[in-house]
Amino acid sequence: MIYEDFLFSQLFMNYIENNKTKYQELEYDLIFPEILKHNEAYKASVYFLGMKSEYDNIIDYLHNEVK
């Protein structure tokens, strides 16, 4: 796993633990494919090439795209 994928997965888990989303009640083995799906969506999004830091770009994606 490369650092960028690790960072995304950690921020994703932190986000869903602290915000009301449809992912909050999923077990770890079920959340993993969702993390991969969202990581790919993030990399194809306008947030990925944002002018902010990678951390801030991921946070922007999570706040705007993960419900």
LUMDREN-528733 format. One record per atom (N, C-alpha, C, CB): residue number from 1; atom name; x, y, z. Coordinates in Angstrom, 2 decimals. Glycine has a CB too. Example, Ala and Ser with C-alpha at 12.3 -4.5 7.8 and 13.67 -1.06 7.14 Angstrom:
2
1	N	13.19	-5.69	7.80 $
1	CA	12.30	-4.50	7.80 $
1	C	13.20	-3.30	7.80 $
1	CB	11.31	-4.47	9.05 $
2	N	12.85	-2.25	7.08 $
2	CA	13.67	-1.06	7.14 $
2	C	12.90	0.03	7.87 $
2	CB	14.08	-0.60	5.72 $
// end
This chain:
67
1	N	0.85	-1.17	0.00 $
1	CA	0.00	0.00	0.00 $
1	C	0.90	1.24	0.00 $
1	CB	-0.97	0.00	1.22 $
2	N	0.56	2.17	-0.85 $
2	CA	1.33	3.41	-0.88 $
2	C	0.71	4.42	0.09 $
2	CB	1.37	3.99	-2.32 $
3	N	1.50	5.41	0.45 $
3	CA	1.10	6.37	1.46 $
3	C	-0.23	7.05	1.12 $
3	CB	2.17	7.42	1.64 $
4	N	-0.42	7.43	-0.13 $
4	CA	-1.63	8.15	-0.52 $
4	C	-2.89	7.31	-0.28 $
4	CB	-1.55	8.55	-1.99 $
5	N	-2.81	6.02	-0.56 $
5	CA	-3.94	5.13	-0.31 $
5	C	-4.16	4.94	1.18 $
5	CB	-3.72	3.76	-0.99 $
6	N	-3.08	4.83	1.93 $
6	CA	-3.18	4.72	3.38 $
6	C	-3.84	5.97	3.96 $
6	CB	-1.80	4.51	4.01 $
7	N	-3.39	7.14	3.53 $
7	CA	-3.95	8.40	4.02 $
7	C	-5.44	8.47	3.71 $
7	CB	-3.22	9.60	3.39 $
8	N	-5.82	8.12	2.48 $
8	CA	-7.24	8.15	2.13 $
8	C	-8.03	7.22	3.02 $
8	CB	-7.43	7.76	0.65 $
9	N	-7.55	6.00	3.23 $
9	CA	-8.30	5.03	4.04 $
9	C	-8.45	5.50	5.48 $
9	CB	-7.61	3.67	4.01 $
10	N	-7.40	6.08	6.03 $
10	CA	-7.49	6.57	7.41 $
10	C	-8.44	7.74	7.54 $
10	CB	-6.11	6.97	7.91 $
11	N	-8.36	8.66	6.60 $
11	CA	-9.26	9.82	6.64 $
11	C	-10.70	9.40	6.38 $
11	CB	-8.83	10.86	5.61 $
12	N	-10.91	8.43	5.51 $
12	CA	-12.25	7.91	5.24 $
12	C	-12.84	7.32	6.51 $
12	CB	-12.22	6.85	4.10 $
13	N	-12.08	6.46	7.18 $
13	CA	-12.57	5.84	8.41 $
13	C	-12.85	6.88	9.48 $
13	CB	-11.57	4.80	8.93 $
14	N	-11.97	7.83	9.63 $
14	CA	-12.19	8.89	10.60 $
14	C	-13.45	9.68	10.27 $
14	CB	-10.98	9.82	10.66 $
15	N	-13.63	9.97	8.99 $
15	CA	-14.80	10.74	8.57 $
15	C	-16.09	9.99	8.87 $
15	CB	-14.72	11.06	7.07 $
16	N	-16.17	8.72	8.54 $
16	CA	-17.42	8.00	8.74 $
16	C	-17.68	7.70	10.22 $
16	CB	-17.42	6.70	7.96 $
17	N	-16.63	7.66	11.02 $
17	CA	-16.83	7.47	12.46 $
17	C	-17.35	8.73	13.14 $
17	CB	-15.52	7.04	13.11 $
18	N	-17.08	9.89	12.54 $
18	CA	-17.43	11.15	13.17 $
18	C	-18.54	11.93	12.47 $
18	CB	-16.23	12.01	13.26 $
19	N	-19.09	11.36	11.42 $
19	CA	-20.16	12.01	10.67 $
19	C	-21.25	10.99	10.35 $
19	CB	-19.62	12.66	9.36 $
20	N	-22.46	11.47	10.28 $
20	CA	-23.57	10.57	9.98 $
20	C	-23.54	10.24	8.49 $
20	CB	-24.94	11.21	10.39 $
21	N	-23.22	8.98	8.18 $
21	CA	-23.19	8.49	6.81 $
21	C	-23.83	7.12	6.75 $
21	CB	-21.73	8.45	6.25 $
22	N	-24.08	6.65	5.56 $
22	CA	-24.65	5.32	5.40 $
22	C	-23.63	4.23	5.74 $
22	CB	-25.15	5.13	3.97 $
23	N	-22.38	4.59	5.91 $
23	CA	-21.32	3.63	6.17 $
23	C	-21.07	3.36	7.65 $
23	CB	-20.06	4.10	5.53 $
24	N	-21.65	4.14	8.52 $
24	CA	-21.34	4.03	9.94 $
24	C	-21.57	2.65	10.53 $
24	CB	-22.16	5.01	10.69 $
25	N	-22.58	1.96	10.08 $
25	CA	-22.92	0.68	10.69 $
25	C	-22.31	-0.53	9.97 $
25	CB	-24.40	0.53	10.72 $
26	N	-21.55	-0.30	8.91 $
26	CA	-20.95	-1.42	8.18 $
26	C	-19.79	-2.03	8.97 $
26	CB	-20.46	-0.96	6.80 $
27	N	-19.66	-3.34	8.88 $
27	CA	-18.53	-4.03	9.50 $
27	C	-17.28	-3.78	8.66 $
27	CB	-18.82	-5.56	9.64 $
28	N	-16.12	-4.00	9.27 $
28	CA	-14.85	-3.72	8.59 $
28	C	-14.69	-4.48	7.27 $
28	CB	-13.70	-4.07	9.50 $
29	N	-15.12	-5.74	7.23 $
29	CA	-14.96	-6.49	5.98 $
29	C	-15.88	-5.97	4.89 $
29	CB	-15.23	-7.97	6.23 $
30	N	-16.95	-5.28	5.25 $
30	CA	-17.85	-4.70	4.26 $
30	C	-17.46	-3.28	3.86 $
30	CB	-19.26	-4.70	4.79 $
31	N	-16.74	-2.59	4.72 $
31	CA	-16.35	-1.21	4.43 $
31	C	-15.15	-1.16	3.48 $
31	CB	-16.02	-0.47	5.72 $
32	N	-14.33	-2.20	3.47 $
32	CA	-13.13	-2.18	2.64 $
32	C	-13.42	-1.94	1.16 $
32	CB	-12.39	-3.49	2.80 $
33	N	-14.38	-2.65	0.54 $
33	CA	-14.67	-2.36	-0.88 $
33	C	-15.19	-0.94	-1.09 $
33	CB	-15.69	-3.36	-1.41 $
34	N	-15.87	-0.39	-0.09 $
34	CA	-16.35	0.99	-0.21 $
34	C	-15.20	1.98	-0.18 $
34	CB	-17.34	1.30	0.92 $
35	N	-14.21	1.71	0.64 $
35	CA	-13.02	2.56	0.68 $
35	C	-12.33	2.54	-0.68 $
35	CB	-12.04	2.11	1.79 $
36	N	-12.16	1.34	-1.24 $
36	CA	-11.52	1.23	-2.56 $
36	C	-12.30	1.97	-3.62 $
36	CB	-11.36	-0.24	-2.95 $
37	N	-13.62	1.83	-3.60 $
37	CA	-14.48	2.51	-4.57 $
37	C	-14.34	4.02	-4.46 $
37	CB	-15.96	2.11	-4.37 $
38	N	-14.38	4.53	-3.24 $
38	CA	-14.27	5.97	-3.05 $
38	C	-12.86	6.49	-3.34 $
38	CB	-14.67	6.34	-1.62 $
39	N	-11.86	5.68	-3.07 $
39	CA	-10.50	6.10	-3.39 $
39	C	-10.34	6.28	-4.90 $
39	CB	-9.48	5.07	-2.86 $
40	N	-10.88	5.35	-5.66 $
40	CA	-10.83	5.47	-7.12 $
40	C	-11.64	6.68	-7.60 $
40	CB	-11.36	4.18	-7.79 $
41	N	-12.81	6.88	-7.01 $
41	CA	-13.64	8.04	-7.37 $
41	C	-12.91	9.34	-7.03 $
41	CB	-15.01	7.98	-6.65 $
42	N	-12.25	9.36	-5.89 $
42	CA	-11.48	10.55	-5.51 $
42	C	-10.39	10.84	-6.54 $
42	CB	-10.85	10.36	-4.11 $
43	N	-9.67	9.80	-6.95 $
43	CA	-8.57	9.99	-7.91 $
43	C	-9.06	10.46	-9.28 $
43	CB	-7.79	8.69	-8.06 $
44	N	-10.33	10.20	-9.58 $
44	CA	-10.91	10.64	-10.86 $
44	C	-11.67	11.95	-10.72 $
44	CB	-11.83	9.57	-11.41 $
45	N	-11.65	12.54	-9.55 $
45	CA	-12.45	13.74	-9.29 $
45	C	-11.63	15.01	-9.41 $
45	CB	-13.08	13.66	-7.91 $
46	N	-12.34	16.13	-9.38 $
46	CA	-11.68	17.44	-9.40 $
46	C	-10.92	17.70	-8.10 $
46	CB	-12.69	18.55	-9.63 $
47	N	-11.29	17.01	-7.03 $
47	CA	-10.61	17.20	-5.75 $
47	C	-9.18	16.69	-5.79 $
47	CB	-11.38	16.49	-4.64 $
48	N	-8.94	15.64	-6.57 $
48	CA	-7.61	15.02	-6.63 $
48	C	-6.55	16.00	-7.11 $
48	CB	-7.65	13.80	-7.55 $
49	N	-6.89	16.84	-8.02 $
49	CA	-5.93	17.80	-8.58 $
49	C	-6.12	19.19	-8.00 $
49	CB	-6.06	17.84	-10.09 $
50	N	-6.74	19.26	-6.84 $
50	CA	-6.99	20.55	-6.21 $
50	C	-5.70	21.28	-5.87 $
50	CB	-7.82	20.37	-4.97 $
51	N	-5.84	22.52	-5.57 $
51	CA	-4.69	23.37	-5.29 $
51	C	-4.28	23.34	-3.82 $
51	CB	-4.98	24.79	-5.71 $
52	N	-4.97	22.54	-3.03 $
52	CA	-4.66	22.43	-1.61 $
52	C	-3.72	21.25	-1.37 $
52	CB	-5.95	22.28	-0.78 $
53	N	-3.41	21.01	-0.13 $
53	CA	-2.60	19.84	0.21 $
53	C	-3.39	18.57	-0.06 $
53	CB	-2.14	19.89	1.69 $
54	N	-2.72	17.45	-0.16 $
54	CA	-3.41	16.18	-0.40 $
54	C	-4.41	15.90	0.72 $
54	CB	-2.40	15.02	-0.52 $
55	N	-4.00	16.15	1.94 $
55	CA	-4.89	15.97	3.09 $
55	C	-6.17	16.79	2.90 $
55	CB	-4.17	16.38	4.40 $
56	N	-6.02	18.06	2.60 $
56	CA	-7.18	18.94	2.43 $
56	C	-8.03	18.55	1.22 $
56	CB	-6.73	20.39	2.29 $
57	N	-7.40	18.10	0.15 $
57	CA	-8.16	17.63	-1.02 $
57	C	-9.02	16.43	-0.66 $
57	CB	-7.21	17.28	-2.17 $
58	N	-8.47	15.50	0.10 $
58	CA	-9.23	14.32	0.51 $
58	C	-10.38	14.74	1.43 $
58	CB	-8.31	13.30	1.23 $
59	N	-10.10	15.62	2.38 $
59	CA	-11.15	16.10	3.29 $
59	C	-12.27	16.76	2.50 $
59	CB	-10.56	17.09	4.32 $
60	N	-11.92	17.58	1.51 $
60	CA	-12.94	18.22	0.67 $
60	C	-13.78	17.16	-0.05 $
60	CB	-12.29	19.16	-0.36 $
61	N	-13.14	16.14	-0.59 $
61	CA	-13.88	15.05	-1.26 $
61	C	-14.83	14.39	-0.28 $
61	CB	-12.90	14.00	-1.85 $
62	N	-14.34	14.03	0.89 $
62	CA	-15.19	13.33	1.86 $
62	C	-16.39	14.17	2.27 $
62	CB	-14.37	12.96	3.10 $
63	N	-16.16	15.45	2.56 $
63	CA	-17.26	16.31	2.98 $
63	C	-18.30	16.53	1.88 $
63	CB	-16.72	17.65	3.41 $
64	N	-17.87	16.50	0.64 $
64	CA	-18.79	16.79	-0.45 $
64	C	-19.38	15.56	-1.14 $
64	CB	-18.09	17.62	-1.46 $
65	N	-18.71	14.42	-1.03 $
65	CA	-19.13	13.25	-1.80 $
65	C	-19.58	12.04	-0.98 $
65	CB	-18.02	12.82	-2.68 $
66	N	-19.21	11.97	0.27 $
66	CA	-19.57	10.81	1.09 $
66	C	-20.76	11.20	1.97 $
66	CB	-18.37	10.32	1.96 $
67	N	-21.87	10.55	1.72 $
67	CA	-23.11	10.87	2.45 $
67	C	-23.52	9.74	3.35 $
67	CB	-24.25	11.19	1.48 $
// end
